[in-house]
Amino acid sequence: MLVDSHCHLNYLDDPSERIREARAAGVTGMLCIGVDESHVAEVLSIARSETDVWASVGQHPEAAAESWTWIEPLLTSAGVVAVGETGLDYHHAGSAEIQARQRACFEHQLELAGRHRLPVIVHTRSAEADTIALIRAHPEVVGVLHCFTESWQLAEAALALGYYVSISGIVTFKNGENVREVARRVPDDRLLVETDAPWLAPVPHRGRQNRPAYVVDTARYVAELRGTDFETLAAQTSSNFFRLFPRARPDSRNQNSSS
């Protein structure tokens, strides 16, 4: 059992084939992430057609200037298990106005997560202080810091608030020592693994389009970092996934959902 906790199947060259390939590699579940209104129908369609694929609905910080009104009506759709991908990315946000819009967009989605009792999927880059301030302001919400690339201090603060940390293929990169530090230190019961496909393919697949099957390589690498075996880490991270995203459990798939 191994779950890819964050991927963008709708951006892959052949989503159906990539899903079959992942299953053959031992990946038993995939969370397909929504990032904006223009692509959300594709995300929902894949989740509805595959029993081992779930969806999230949200607005990425790079789309924060667009309308947010479409998000809430889709949160009760079949297969939707989370709000996001949302958060803050100041690395590409050059002005105070853009950063303020990102904060407002993120806070709106945190409010939606609290209202609908859903976990939130957080993208954070070069915005540690504001990320922590906003999630602290919503203690009723839990979620995951996905594709973690920031400091242990940010991870530690988020963990104290009940959040999870997800490790991507960046952990295998030569310049990924900060991610390796975090991957070693996250408690067993708060760790997830992901691909963020089609980006960030892990070693030995660097330079290729990432795909959910490659989460196996990331999980093996993280297991070695943590001094455990692959099977133990795969089982633990999968258990963590279903604890954080209870709507993804097989007996909950059709509850609180509409077509």
PLY file of the C-alpha trace (Angstrom):
ply
format ascii 1.0
element vertex 259
property float x
property float y
property float z
element edge 258
property int vertex1
property int vertex2
end_header
0.00 0.00 0.00
1.36 3.41 -1.02
-0.52 6.64 -1.73
0.64 9.54 -3.89
-0.76 12.30 -1.71
-0.41 15.09 -4.30
-0.36 14.89 -8.08
-1.85 16.69 -11.07
-3.08 13.83 -13.22
-4.95 16.16 -15.56
-1.64 17.69 -16.69
-0.07 14.35 -17.65
0.24 13.24 -21.26
-2.02 10.17 -20.78
-3.74 10.19 -17.38
-5.41 6.78 -17.78
-2.14 5.09 -18.71
-0.27 6.85 -15.90
-2.88 5.61 -13.41
-2.54 2.03 -14.69
1.23 2.33 -14.51
1.03 3.56 -10.91
-1.17 0.65 -9.88
1.31 -1.78 -11.45
4.07 -0.16 -9.39
2.10 -0.71 -6.17
0.52 2.73 -5.79
-2.92 2.13 -4.33
-4.27 5.69 -4.30
-3.71 9.13 -5.80
-4.97 12.58 -4.80
-5.47 14.74 -7.90
-5.17 18.41 -7.02
-7.28 21.33 -8.18
-5.50 24.65 -8.63
-7.90 26.92 -10.54
-11.35 27.15 -12.07
-10.23 26.51 -15.63
-8.92 22.99 -14.87
-11.15 21.81 -12.04
-13.61 19.96 -14.30
-10.76 17.76 -15.52
-9.72 17.00 -11.95
-13.25 16.08 -10.89
-13.81 13.94 -13.97
-10.74 11.81 -13.25
-11.69 11.36 -9.60
-15.24 10.33 -10.48
-14.07 7.75 -13.00
-11.42 6.04 -10.85
-12.14 4.49 -7.45
-8.54 4.92 -6.27
-8.29 8.59 -7.25
-9.65 11.48 -5.19
-9.84 15.20 -5.84
-9.22 18.48 -4.09
-10.78 21.81 -5.04
-8.96 25.08 -4.53
-7.12 28.06 -5.91
-3.33 28.14 -6.11
-1.66 31.35 -4.87
-0.49 32.10 -8.41
-4.19 32.25 -9.39
-5.17 34.43 -6.44
-6.12 37.36 -8.67
-8.97 35.34 -10.18
-12.48 34.85 -8.76
-12.88 32.50 -5.79
-16.66 32.14 -5.83
-16.59 28.85 -7.75
-14.78 26.91 -4.99
-17.41 26.40 -2.31
-20.18 24.91 -4.50
-17.79 22.14 -5.59
-16.68 21.08 -2.12
-19.57 18.62 -1.78
-18.90 17.04 -5.18
-18.31 13.29 -5.38
-14.68 12.37 -4.74
-13.65 15.72 -3.22
-11.69 15.20 -0.02
-9.89 18.52 0.61
-9.65 22.26 0.01
-6.66 23.40 -2.00
-4.08 23.69 -3.33
-3.95 27.08 -1.67
-1.38 29.04 0.30
1.31 31.65 -0.27
4.13 31.91 -2.78
6.13 35.09 -2.36
8.97 33.73 -4.49
7.05 34.78 -7.59
4.89 37.48 -6.01
6.83 40.67 -6.60
4.51 43.29 -5.15
2.84 43.95 -1.82
-0.50 44.05 -3.62
-0.08 40.54 -5.05
1.02 39.20 -1.66
-2.01 40.76 0.01
-4.29 39.16 -2.57
-2.67 35.79 -1.91
-3.25 36.16 1.82
-6.90 37.02 1.28
-7.35 34.05 -1.07
-5.64 31.69 1.38
-7.70 32.93 4.31
-10.92 32.50 2.33
-10.04 28.87 1.67
-9.08 28.26 5.29
-12.52 29.56 6.22
-14.10 27.18 3.69
-12.09 24.28 5.11
-13.35 25.07 8.60
-16.94 25.50 7.46
-16.98 22.22 5.53
-14.77 20.30 7.97
-12.24 19.50 5.29
-8.43 19.42 5.47
-6.50 22.04 3.55
-3.58 21.48 1.17
-1.02 24.25 1.62
1.58 25.48 -0.85
4.12 27.72 0.86
7.28 29.25 -0.54
9.30 32.17 0.83
6.36 33.10 3.08
6.98 31.30 6.35
5.83 33.97 8.82
2.58 34.75 7.02
1.81 31.07 6.42
2.09 30.25 10.10
0.15 33.35 11.12
-2.77 32.41 8.89
-3.00 28.76 9.87
-2.70 29.74 13.54
-5.67 32.05 13.03
-7.76 29.01 12.02
-7.11 26.41 14.74
-10.20 24.44 13.70
-8.48 23.50 10.41
-5.81 20.89 9.84
-4.01 20.04 6.65
-0.71 19.35 4.97
2.24 21.45 3.88
2.76 19.82 0.52
6.02 19.46 -1.44
7.87 20.86 1.55
10.91 23.00 0.72
11.16 25.41 3.64
12.86 25.32 7.06
12.51 22.87 9.92
11.25 25.81 12.01
8.23 26.17 9.72
7.61 22.43 9.75
7.86 22.30 13.54
5.39 25.18 13.96
2.91 23.56 11.58
3.26 20.17 13.26
2.43 21.80 16.59
-0.83 22.98 15.03
-1.75 19.46 13.92
-0.54 19.71 10.33
1.19 17.04 8.28
4.27 17.44 6.07
4.55 15.91 2.61
7.88 15.09 1.00
8.33 15.12 -2.78
11.12 14.04 -5.13
13.05 17.18 -4.19
14.36 15.15 -1.26
16.53 13.23 -3.76
18.05 16.35 -5.37
21.65 17.34 -4.69
20.51 20.73 -3.35
17.73 19.25 -1.21
19.55 18.99 2.13
17.00 21.17 3.94
14.25 18.82 2.72
16.27 15.82 3.83
16.60 17.34 7.31
12.85 17.75 7.55
12.20 14.28 6.11
14.36 12.78 8.87
12.65 14.71 11.67
8.92 14.65 10.91
7.14 12.29 13.34
6.06 8.96 11.88
2.37 9.79 12.19
2.59 13.14 10.35
4.57 12.17 7.27
3.21 11.93 3.72
4.92 11.34 0.37
3.98 12.71 -3.04
5.11 13.28 -6.60
3.59 16.68 -7.46
3.52 15.15 -10.95
4.13 16.17 -13.68
6.91 18.20 -12.00
9.92 17.37 -9.83
10.65 13.80 -10.90
12.93 12.16 -8.32
16.30 10.63 -9.00
16.73 8.42 -11.08
14.05 9.99 -13.29
15.32 13.58 -13.32
14.59 15.36 -16.58
11.51 13.27 -17.33
7.86 14.09 -16.80
7.02 13.02 -13.25
4.26 10.45 -12.76
2.54 8.83 -9.76
4.48 5.58 -10.14
7.62 7.49 -9.18
6.33 8.05 -5.64
7.79 4.59 -5.02
11.28 5.96 -5.62
10.69 8.89 -3.26
9.28 6.60 -0.58
12.27 4.25 -0.82
14.65 7.18 -0.50
12.80 8.62 2.51
12.68 5.21 4.18
16.45 4.92 3.88
16.89 8.44 5.28
14.77 7.54 8.28
16.44 4.19 8.89
13.38 2.10 8.18
12.25 -0.25 5.45
10.11 0.69 2.46
7.13 -1.46 3.47
6.91 0.14 6.91
7.13 3.65 5.52
4.59 2.92 2.78
2.10 1.53 5.29
2.63 4.43 7.72
2.28 7.20 5.14
-0.81 5.54 3.68
-2.38 5.30 7.13
-1.55 8.97 7.70
-3.17 9.88 4.38
-6.50 8.29 5.26
-6.42 9.83 8.73
-5.93 13.31 7.29
-8.35 12.78 4.39
-11.15 10.67 5.91
-13.42 11.19 2.90
-10.92 9.15 0.88
-11.62 6.04 2.94
-13.46 3.42 0.88
-16.50 3.44 3.18
-16.75 7.25 3.00
-16.41 7.89 -0.72
-20.07 8.60 -1.39
-20.93 10.22 1.93
-21.54 13.99 2.01
-21.14 14.04 -1.77
-23.24 15.03 -4.71
-22.82 14.54 -8.42
0 1
1 2
2 3
3 4
4 5
5 6
6 7
7 8
8 9
9 10
10 11
11 12
12 13
13 14
14 15
15 16
16 17
17 18
18 19
19 20
20 21
21 22
22 23
23 24
24 25
25 26
26 27
27 28
28 29
29 30
30 31
31 32
32 33
33 34
34 35
35 36
36 37
37 38
38 39
39 40
40 41
41 42
42 43
43 44
44 45
45 46
46 47
47 48
48 49
49 50
50 51
51 52
52 53
53 54
54 55
55 56
56 57
57 58
58 59
59 60
60 61
61 62
62 63
63 64
64 65
65 66
66 67
67 68
68 69
69 70
70 71
71 72
72 73
73 74
74 75
75 76
76 77
77 78
78 79
79 80
80 81
81 82
82 83
83 84
84 85
85 86
86 87
87 88
88 89
89 90
90 91
91 92
92 93
93 94
94 95
95 96
96 97
97 98
98 99
99 100
100 101
101 102
102 103
103 104
104 105
105 106
106 107
107 108
108 109
109 110
110 111
111 112
112 113
113 114
114 115
115 116
116 117
117 118
118 119
119 120
120 121
121 122
122 123
123 124
124 125
125 126
126 127
127 128
128 129
129 130
130 131
131 132
132 133
133 134
134 135
135 136
136 137
137 138
138 139
139 140
140 141
141 142
142 143
143 144
144 145
145 146
146 147
147 148
148 149
149 150
150 151
151 152
152 153
153 154
154 155
155 156
156 157
157 158
158 159
159 160
160 161
161 162
162 163
163 164
164 165
165 166
166 167
167 168
168 169
169 170
170 171
171 172
172 173
173 174
174 175
175 176
176 177
177 178
178 179
179 180
180 181
181 182
182 183
183 184
184 185
185 186
186 187
187 188
188 189
189 190
190 191
191 192
192 193
193 194
194 195
195 196
196 197
197 198
198 199
199 200
200 201
201 202
202 203
203 204
204 205
205 206
206 207
207 208
208 209
209 210
210 211
211 212
212 213
213 214
214 215
215 216
216 217
217 218
218 219
219 220
220 221
221 222
222 223
223 224
224 225
225 226
226 227
227 228
228 229
229 230
230 231
231 232
232 233
233 234
234 235
235 236
236 237
237 238
238 239
239 240
240 241
241 242
242 243
243 244
244 245
245 246
246 247
247 248
248 249
249 250
250 251
251 252
252 253
253 254
254 255
255 256
256 257
257 258
